[in-house]
């Protein structure tokens, strides 16, 4: 909740705060299980095939380093990235902050959103996830992938769009300087 307190301005009401769907953690969990199994098999081969204790300890160290590298890169980093990615909807804006990337941050005031929609495939529907699409008028749409309960988030953003007061009417243009034919400086 500390991150939310730093980005939500005083007076803003928090509507939705969520992380990506838990489906993104399935692959790291499977990699952890398979890597542990392979490390165990390698350990069994080391104990059976290498008779010299000094060679055995060096080989164990190599297997441990390989296992640690695989776990850090393919298990721990995706889990941290999942935990540090936030989608926040307030009564004034939509914020999306993916971890590890300062270029993909999205901070859109609700007044700039012209339409909000979502899409999900059959597997996304079964898992309860989808893609939230924010259309920003003449700019390309912003697509936020792996949003859990995307229909609920879509409804929340849409309700907030409907609660916005109507924009003020445009002010009339002031008359410009009158153009006169002739040479400059002459009347």
C-alpha positions in Angstrom: 0.0 0.0 0.0 3.0 2.3 0.3 3.4 2.7 -3.4 -0.3 3.6 -3.7 0.1 6.3 -1.1 3.0 7.9 -3.0 1.1 8.2 -6.4 -2.4 9.0 -5.3 -2.8 12.7 -4.7 -4.6 14.1 -1.7 -8.3 14.3 -2.5 -8.2 11.4 -5.0 -10.4 8.4 -4.2 -8.9 4.9 -4.9 -11.3 2.8 -6.9 -9.2 -0.2 -8.0 -5.7 -1.4 -7.1 -4.6 -4.6 -8.6 -1.6 -6.6 -9.9 -1.4 -8.6 -13.0 -3.3 -11.9 -13.1 -1.8 -14.8 -11.0 -1.6 -16.8 -14.3 1.7 -15.1 -14.9 3.1 -16.9 -11.9 2.4 -20.4 -13.3 5.4 -20.6 -15.6 7.9 -19.5 -12.8 6.4 -22.1 -10.5 6.7 -24.8 -13.1 10.3 -23.8 -13.8 11.1 -23.9 -10.1 9.7 -27.5 -9.8 11.5 -28.7 -13.0 14.8 -27.0 -12.0 14.7 -28.6 -8.6 14.0 -32.0 -10.1 16.8 -31.6 -12.6 19.2 -30.5 -9.9 18.2 -33.6 -7.8 18.8 -35.9 -10.8 22.2 -34.2 -11.4 23.0 -34.7 -7.7 22.2 -38.4 -7.9 24.5 -38.7 -11.0 27.3 -36.8 -9.1 27.1 -39.2 -6.1 27.1 -42.3 -8.3 29.5 -41.4 -11.1 32.2 -39.3 -9.4 34.2 -41.2 -6.9 36.7 -38.5 -5.9 35.4 -36.3 -3.1 37.2 -33.1 -4.3 35.8 -33.6 -7.8 32.4 -34.3 -6.3 32.3 -31.0 -4.3 33.4 -29.0 -7.4 30.7 -30.6 -9.5 28.1 -30.0 -6.7 29.2 -26.3 -6.7 28.7 -26.1 -10.5 25.2 -27.6 -10.2 24.3 -25.3 -7.3 25.4 -22.2 -9.3 23.5 -23.3 -12.4 20.4 -24.0 -10.3 20.7 -20.6 -8.5 21.1 -18.7 -11.9 18.0 -20.5 -13.3 16.0 -19.7 -10.2 17.0 -16.1 -10.0 16.4 -15.4 -13.7 13.3 -17.6 -14.5 11.6 -17.7 -11.1 12.5 -14.9 -8.7 12.7 -12.1 -11.3 9.2 -12.8 -12.8 7.7 -13.1 -9.3 9.2 -9.8 -8.2 8.1 -8.1 -11.5 4.5 -9.4 -10.9 4.5 -8.2 -7.3 5.8 -4.7 -8.3 3.4 -4.1 -11.2 0.4 -2.1 -10.3 -2.8 -1.0 -12.0 -4.5 1.8 -10.1 -7.8 3.5 -11.0 -8.8 6.6 -9.0 -11.6 9.0 -9.5 -9.3 11.3 -11.6 -6.9 9.0 -13.5 -5.7 5.6 -14.5 -2.1 4.6 -13.6 -0.2 1.5 -14.8 3.3 1.0 -13.5 5.1 -2.2 -14.7 8.1 -3.1 -12.6 11.5 -2.9 -14.2 10.4 -0.5 -17.0 10.2 3.2 -16.7 9.3 3.6 -20.4 6.0 1.7 -20.2 4.4 3.7 -17.4 0.9 5.0 -18.1 -0.7 7.9 -16.2 -3.8 9.0 -18.0 -6.3 11.5 -16.7 -9.9 10.3 -17.0 -10.7 13.5 -19.0 -8.4 12.3 -21.8 -10.0 8.9 -22.2 -12.6 8.9 -25.0 -13.5 5.2 -24.8 -12.7 2.2 -22.7 -13.1 -1.4 -23.7 -11.7 -4.8 -23.1 -11.0 -8.0 -24.9 -10.3 -11.5 -23.8 -10.0 -14.9 -25.4 -11.7 -18.1 -24.4 -8.8 -19.0 -22.1 -8.8 -15.5 -20.7 -12.5 -15.8 -19.8 -11.9 -19.2 -18.1 -9.0 -17.7 -16.1 -10.8 -14.4 -15.4 -8.3 -12.1 -17.1 -8.1 -9.9 -20.2 -6.7 -6.8 -21.8 -8.0 -3.3 -20.9 -7.9 -0.9 -23.8 -8.1 2.9 -23.2 -8.7 5.0 -26.2 -7.3 8.5 -26.0 -8.8 10.4 -28.9 -6.2 11.0 -31.6 -3.5 9.1 -29.8 -3.0 5.3 -30.2 -4.9 3.3 -27.7 -3.2 2.1 -24.5 -3.5 -1.7 -24.0 -2.9 -3.1 -20.5 -2.5 -6.9 -20.6 -3.3 -9.5 -18.0 -5.8 -7.5 -16.0 -7.6 -9.7 -13.4 -11.4 -9.4 -13.5 -11.1 -7.1 -16.5 -14.9 -6.7 -16.9 -15.1 -5.3 -13.3 -12.1 -2.9 -13.9 -13.7 -1.9 -17.2 -17.0 -1.1 -15.4 -15.2 0.9 -12.7 -13.4 3.0 -15.3 -16.6 3.5 -17.3 -18.5 4.5 -14.2 -15.9 7.1 -13.3 -16.0 8.4 -16.9 -19.8 8.9 -16.5 -19.4 10.7 -13.2 -17.1 13.3 -14.7 -18.8 16.7 -15.0 -19.4 17.8 -18.6 -16.6 19.9 -20.1 -17.1 23.7 -20.1 -18.4 25.1 -23.4 -15.7 26.5 -25.7 -14.9 30.2 -25.3 -15.5 32.3 -28.4 -12.5 33.3 -30.3 -11.4 36.9 -29.9 -11.5 38.9 -33.2 -8.1 39.1 -34.8 -6.4 42.1 -36.1 -8.0 43.6 -39.2 -6.1 43.0 -42.4 -5.6 46.1 -44.6 -4.5 46.1 -48.1 -1.6 48.2 -49.0 2.0 48.7 -48.0 3.1 48.4 -44.4 3.1 51.6 -42.5 0.7 53.4 -44.9 -3.0 54.1 -44.2 
